[in-house]
């Protein structure tokens, strides 16, 4: 869930709707000659360069403008089929994927745990091979990242991560497109994360620095992001000259942020942890207090800054 502070405090600037957003989307010259994405898997944004991710956003903005505003019909995926494996249900991911694929002339095929049993009645290898023979790509929303890795290894068609326990790249790409539309440029923005060190945060950590964005993330003790993801994010920040702050103080993370981002405290599959998580995450909310700290104060944290 993404909170744009400019929207919050200056709604009047967006009364012209989509025209404003398209007018402020500046992606530079097309990058077709430099970027080749066809046939590749999308498992995590760590596998893509900044230029490749920018190309995805440029392409997305172009298609959005031509289809939604100009009303064009672009059957770029005519005759193509998409296998959609959903171990974890979702309203927005399913509807947006099915609608988007259909608008481009393709045929999405939705498969739940009642239709397909990953690694149960049929091995992941067999599933990957069967889907490769009948579909042109697979979007999988699964519990384990390792299942996606296996599908990608065994399949001969692109595998797209619709969500896993470790990453959620398509969610972050959608958020980046929104920020690009509203801010014109992502470079120099400060993203403030308040919440769980989960798959959403991991995807931001694998990509924000590649745009020149700074990241300030606050998570409760014991719910910090994955150590291997943190190590790589620190490397990206160093390479791109950006700031990465990981803290347990929500107000420290909010201070100076252009955007406040959060997510649910209890994801599907974590229901047994509900009581424990509700207690641990008290105060890790995007509230007006956090908004005001990010905009109007020179708040100085009282906690000692952790070493990374």
C-alpha positions in Angstrom: 0.0 0.0 0.0 1.5 3.3 -1.1 0.8 6.7 0.2 1.9 9.6 -2.0 2.4 12.7 0.2 1.9 15.1 -2.7 -1.5 13.6 -3.3 -2.4 13.7 0.4 -1.7 17.4 0.8 -2.3 18.8 -2.7 -5.2 16.9 -4.3 -6.1 19.9 -6.4 -3.1 19.4 -8.5 -4.6 16.2 -9.9 -8.1 17.4 -10.8 -7.2 17.0 -14.5 -6.9 13.2 -14.0 -5.0 11.1 -16.4 -3.9 14.0 -18.6 -1.8 15.3 -15.8 -0.2 11.9 -15.2 0.7 11.3 -18.8 2.0 14.8 -19.3 4.4 14.3 -16.3 5.7 10.9 -17.4 9.2 11.4 -18.7 11.1 8.3 -19.5 13.6 9.7 -22.1 14.3 8.0 -25.4 13.0 4.5 -26.0 15.5 1.8 -25.1 14.5 -0.9 -27.5 18.0 -1.3 -28.9 19.6 -1.6 -25.4 17.1 -3.8 -23.6 16.0 -7.3 -24.5 13.4 -8.8 -22.2 11.6 -11.2 -24.5 11.6 -14.8 -23.2 13.1 -13.9 -19.8 11.7 -14.9 -16.4 10.5 -12.3 -13.9 11.2 -13.9 -10.6 12.8 -11.0 -8.8 13.9 -7.5 -9.7 17.5 -8.3 -8.6 17.9 -10.0 -11.9 17.2 -6.8 -13.9 19.3 -3.7 -14.4 18.0 -0.2 -13.8 17.7 0.4 -17.5 15.7 -2.8 -18.0 13.2 -1.9 -15.2 12.9 1.6 -16.7 12.1 0.0 -20.0 9.3 -2.0 -18.3 7.8 1.2 -16.9 8.1 3.1 -20.2 6.4 0.2 -22.0 3.6 0.0 -19.3 3.0 3.8 -19.5 2.7 3.6 -23.3 0.3 0.7 -23.3 -1.8 2.3 -20.5 -2.0 5.6 -22.4 -2.9 4.0 -25.8 -5.5 1.5 -24.4 -7.1 3.5 -21.5 -7.0 7.1 -22.9 -6.9 6.6 -26.7 -9.1 3.5 -26.7 -6.9 1.6 -29.1 -7.1 -2.1 -29.5 -3.6 -3.6 -29.5 -3.8 -7.4 -29.9 -0.1 -7.8 -29.3 -0.7 -11.2 -27.5 -3.3 -12.6 -29.9 -3.1 -16.3 -30.0 -1.1 -16.4 -26.8 -2.2 -18.1 -23.5 -1.2 -17.4 -19.9 -1.3 -20.0 -17.3 -2.2 -18.4 -13.9 -1.3 -20.5 -10.9 -2.8 -19.1 -7.7 -2.0 -21.0 -4.5 -2.8 -17.7 -2.6 -6.0 -15.9 -3.6 -6.0 -12.3 -4.7 -8.6 -9.8 -6.0 -6.3 -7.2 -7.6 -3.6 -9.5 -8.9 -6.0 -11.8 -10.6 -8.3 -9.2 -12.0 -5.5 -6.9 -13.3 -3.6 -9.8 -14.9 -6.6 -11.4 -16.5 -7.9 -8.0 -17.8 -4.5 -6.8 -19.0 -3.8 -10.1 -20.9 -7.2 -10.1 -22.4 -7.0 -6.4 -23.5 -3.9 -7.4 -25.4 -5.7 -10.1 -27.2 -4.4 -13.1 -25.1 -6.3 -15.8 -23.2 -5.6 -16.1 -19.5 -6.3 -19.5 -17.8 -6.9 -19.3 -14.1 -5.7 -22.3 -12.0 -6.3 -22.6 -8.2 -5.1 -25.2 -5.8 -8.3 -27.2 -6.7 -7.2 -27.4 -10.3 -3.4 -27.9 -9.9 -1.4 -29.4 -7.1 2.2 -28.1 -7.2 4.5 -30.8 -6.0 1.7 -33.0 -4.6 0.0 -35.2 -7.2 2.4 -34.0 -9.8 5.9 -32.9 -9.4 7.0 -29.3 -10.1 9.1 -30.6 -13.0 6.2 -32.3 -14.6 4.0 -29.3 -14.0 6.5 -27.0 -15.7 6.8 -29.3 -18.7 3.0 -29.7 -19.1 2.4 -25.9 -18.9 5.3 -25.3 -21.3 3.6 -27.5 -23.9 0.2 -25.7 -23.6 0.8 -22.1 -22.6 3.1 -19.3 -23.7 3.9 -18.0 -20.2 3.0 -18.7 -16.6 2.2 -16.2 -13.8 2.5 -18.0 -10.4 1.3 -16.7 -7.0 2.8 -19.2 -4.6 3.9 -19.7 -1.0 7.5 -20.5 -1.7 10.1 -18.7 -3.8 11.9 -22.0 -4.3 8.8 -23.4 -6.2 9.1 -20.5 -8.6 12.8 -21.1 -9.1 12.1 -24.8 -9.9 9.4 -23.9 -12.4 11.7 -21.4 -14.1 14.5 -24.0 -14.3 12.3 -26.7 -15.7 10.0 -24.7 -18.0 10.8 -23.6 -21.5 8.4 -20.6 -21.3 8.7 -17.4 -19.2 7.7 -17.7 -15.5 6.4 -14.5 -13.8 6.4 -14.1 -10.0 2.8 -13.0 -9.0 3.9 -13.2 -5.3 6.1 -15.5 -3.2 7.3 -15.5 0.4 10.4 -13.6 -0.6 9.4 -11.2 -3.4 6.5 -9.5 -5.1 8.0 -7.7 -8.1 4.9 -6.9 -10.1 3.4 -5.1 -7.1 6.4 -2.8 -6.9 6.5 -2.2 -10.6 2.9 -1.0 -10.4 3.9 1.3 -7.5 6.9 2.7 -9.4 4.6 3.5 -12.4 2.3 5.4 -10.1 5.2 7.4 -8.6 6.6 8.1 -12.1 3.3 9.4 -13.2 3.0 11.8 -10.2 6.5 12.9 -9.6 7.8 12.8 -13.2 11.1 11.3 -12.1 12.0 8.6 -9.5 15.6 9.8 -9.1 16.2 11.4 -5.7 12.9 10.3 -4.1 13.0 9.0 -0.6 10.8 6.0 0.1 9.7 5.4 3.7 8.6 1.9 4.6 6.8 1.2 7.9 5.8 -2.3 8.6 6.9 -5.9 8.1 10.3 -6.9 6.5 8.4 -8.9 3.9 8.3 -9.7 0.2 7.1 -6.1 -0.7 10.0 -4.5 1.1 12.4 -7.1 -0.4 11.3 -6.1 -3.9 11.9 -2.4 -3.1 15.3 -3.2 -1.7 16.2 -5.0 -4.9 15.3 -2.1 -7.2 15.0 1.4 -5.6 18.7 2.2 -5.7 18.8 1.4 -9.4 16.6 4.4 -9.9 18.6 6.6 -7.6 15.9 6.4 -4.9 16.7 6.4 -1.2 15.0 3.9 1.2 14.2 4.3 4.9 12.6 1.2 6.4 11.3 0.7 9.9 10.3 -2.8 11.1 9.7 -4.3 14.5 12.5 -6.2 16.2 12.4 -9.8 15.0 10.7 -8.8 11.7 13.6 -7.3 9.8 14.1 -8.0 6.1 16.0 -11.1 5.1 19.8 -10.9 5.8 20.8 -11.9 2.2 18.5 -9.3 0.7 19.8 -6.7 3.1 23.4 -7.5 2.1 22.6 -7.1 -1.6 20.6 -3.9 -1.0 23.6 -2.4 0.8 25.7 -3.2 -2.2 23.2 -1.6 -4.6 23.0 1.6 -2.4 26.8 1.9 -2.5 27.1 1.3 -6.2 24.4 3.9 -7.0 25.2 6.5 -4.3 21.9 6.2 -2.5 21.0 6.0 1.2 19.7 2.8 2.8 18.4 3.2 6.4 17.1 0.2 8.3 15.7 1.0 11.7 13.1 -0.1 14.4 11.8 3.5 14.7 8.8 4.3 12.4 9.2 8.1 12.9 12.9 7.9 11.9 11.9 6.1 8.7 9.1 8.6 8.0 11.3 11.6 8.4 12.0 13.4 5.1 10.1 10.7 3.0 8.4 11.6 -0.2 6.3 8.5 0.0 5.0 6.4 2.9 4.6 2.7 2.2 3.1 -0.1 4.3 1.5 -3.5 3.9 -0.7 -5.9 5.8 0.8 -7.2 9.1 -0.7 -10.7 8.6 -0.3 -12.3 5.2 -2.1 -15.4 4.0 -0.5 -18.4 5.8 0.4 -16.4 8.9 -3.0 -16.6 10.6 -1.6 -18.6 13.5 0.7 -15.6 14.2 -2.1 -13.1 14.3 -2.2 -12.4 18.0 1.6 -12.1 18.2 1.9 -9.9 15.2 -0.8 -7.5 16.2 1.1 -6.9 19.4 4.5 -6.6 17.7 3.3 -4.2 15.1 1.6 -1.7 17.3 2.8 1.7 16.2 4.0 0.5 12.8 1.2 2.3 11.0 1.0 5.1 8.5 -0.8 7.7 10.6 -1.1 11.5 10.4 1.6 11.6 13.0 4.0 9.9 10.6 2.9 12.1 7.8 3.5 15.3 9.8 6.9 14.0 10.9 7.9 13.4 7.3 6.9 16.8 6.2 7.1 19.4 8.9 9.7 18.5 11.5 13.4 18.1 12.2 12.7 15.0 14.2 15.9 13.5 15.7 15.7 9.8 16.7 16.3 9.0 20.4 17.4 5.4 19.7 21.0 4.7 18.9 21.4 4.2 15.1 22.1 0.5 14.4 25.2 -0.5 12.6 25.0 -2.3 9.2 
